[in-house]
């Protein structure tokens, strides 16, 4: 759940909610039907979207090993699912804590950044075609957060040892 909403619920144990807290909660509740619809739409179209991306990725990167392409596609599938859940929850922290730590390490170990850059471009293009603008607007902040974080140089996206 969105960290601000969690804070609101925690503070409500000691008092009634303030008008601005109720407003934030109301905005989330009001947006929930649209978030649910976007989530369902993405869930139902995931296979078709990702197959199209995978096909185009192979065409654009014929010199890459199939195993490397498959690894990047599987990671992108997970990225899309985590971003969809983050969008549903309206919680960037969900994406940061549950996805980005281990995925950035995997990308670094297998050195897939160049493949992933092409894959993310193709995925974003395909999502623009597959989703309506309202749904894309809800999903985009999570996708941009994840993709930008994962495309950073290795020394800035992984913790120091």
Secondary structure as GFF3:
##gff-version 3
##sequence-region A 1 161
A	DSSP	alpha_helix	3	11	.	.	.	ID=ss1
A	DSSP	alpha_helix	19	60	.	.	.	ID=ss2
A	DSSP	alpha_helix	66	89	.	.	.	ID=ss3
A	DSSP	alpha_helix	92	95	.	.	.	ID=ss4
A	DSSP	pi_helix	96	100	.	.	.	ID=ss5
A	DSSP	alpha_helix	101	110	.	.	.	ID=ss6
A	DSSP	alpha_helix	113	130	.	.	.	ID=ss7
A	DSSP	alpha_helix	133	150	.	.	.	ID=ss8
A	DSSP	alpha_helix	154	157	.	.	.	ID=ss9
###
